[in-house]
Amino acid sequence: MSARTHAPSDQDWTDPDWLDDPWTAAEPRRRGRKKPVGRRQLAQLTADEDSEQDDVIRRLKDLGHITEVVAELKSGKEATAYVARGPRGSVLVKLYRDLQARSFKDDRVYRAGQVILDVRAAKAMHNRTRKGLEMLQQDWVLSEYAHLWTLWTAGLNVPEPLAGPHPTAYADTIPAVLMRLIGTEDHVAPRLSDAHLTPEQARSAWDQSLDGMADLLRLGYAHGDYSTYNLLWQEDTVTIIDFPQLSTRQNPHFQGLLARDAQSLATSFRKHGIHADGQSVLRDVQRRALGPAPEPRLLLP
């Protein structure tokens, strides 16, 4: 979750604060481990947590999406991530903070080109009134779900969304996004920025990352924040995460965002011994996008 408040610049590509995503930490942090109480049920959520977030967690339980919160994975500037359990196994709960409290307060560069037919709603969001911020918050979550479903069904390596696919189903989880956990409860998949790779693994991760960016481009998308900070590494496989700021070709900033993604990917892979420049990465991605697409996934009823 790394959309920011200003237009992209060269300095932004290497600023780790730009890339704050609550997916991973070195080890999951058990909630409120002030005494050895072990894993606690939802009814025992700590009082020192934000009550609004706890209300959301309880609502997710009431809706049947989760049964138990196992650990707080990481608390970032824009969201808190929890490892939970549900009817379909281990769940990553990405719980967005209130828009007014988040570091990201202006998504205009990513929303450019979108058409909002409701004039009053468009004005409220543009002026960032209280109601407008509520609508922006809802749109941010709904967009991440919609993008996840589109990409997952298209066969891309992204986390499986666990609410939906119909918008009325995942709208009930706002301000949370539920997806299948990558890794295990005790060993969550690390971001590529934190992973220790052999030279062979680095080359494989680089190749998969280029393919992933090309897969997005083939579908008409620019990620908007594509780097090792938003790529997971699990069992020698790259998984792309963080999609609310995904932009389409209708966005007048599309080419700039695409070029920024290419440069950001190249810059962030230098720690793994891969050296490339943004322009060559972009050309390679555009070439790969002309190739065959992944095998689509079948949605079972």
C-alpha positions, 0 to 999 in steps of 0.5 A: 500500500504505497500510493502517495500524496505527490507526483512521482519523482526519481527520488521516490523510487528508492525511498523505503517509506514509499513502500510501506506494506503491512504484509510481512515482518520477520516474524508474526507478532502475537496480539498483545503478548503482555503475558503468556496467554497464547493464541486468543479467541476473537472474544478476547481481543485486547482493549488497548487495540483501536476499538474500531478495528476490533469492531471490524474483526468481530464483524468479519467473524459474524459474517463467517469469514474468520474464526480466530485471529492468530497474530498481528503481522505488521502495523503500517502507516496505512493498514494493519495486517493480521494472520487469521483462520477461517473456514478455508484455512489461513487468512491475511486480513489487511485492515485499512486505517481511516483515510484521515489517519493514513499517511496516504491522503491523495490518490489523484495520480492513480484515479485520473481518468476514472469516470464517476457518474454521480456528480455530487459524489465526484465533487465530495471526493474531489473536495475530500469532504468527510463524506468524500473521504468515506467514499474514497475509503470504500473505493480503495478497498473495493478496487483492491478486491476487484483487481485481485479477482481480475488478476487471480482468475486471469492466472497471475501469481497473486493472493487468492481473494477470500470474499466475493467474487460479487461486489456485494459479498466483499463490500461487507468486509470494508475497511478490510481486504481478505486474502489467502495467506502466502506461507504458513502462520508461523512462517509468512512469505517474506517480501523479496526486499527482505529475502536472502537469495542465492544467485540462481534464486535471484535470477529466477526471482528477477525473471518471474518479476519481469513476467509478472509486470508483463502479465499486468501490462498484457491486461492493460494495467500498471501496478503503480508501486512495482518493486521487491517491496510488493513482491513475496518470495515463497517456495521459489515463487514470486507473488505480486501484492498490493493492488488498490492503486492499479491503473489502466490505460485510461489514466493519462499518467499510465505511461509514466507509472509504467516507466516508474514501475520499471525503474523501481523494480530495477533499483530494488533488485540491486541488493540481489546482484541484479543490475539493469536500468529502467528503460531496458526493463521497460522494453523487456516487459513490453516484449514479454507482454506480447507473449502468451498469457498465463492459464486462467483459473476456473472459478468453482461455484 
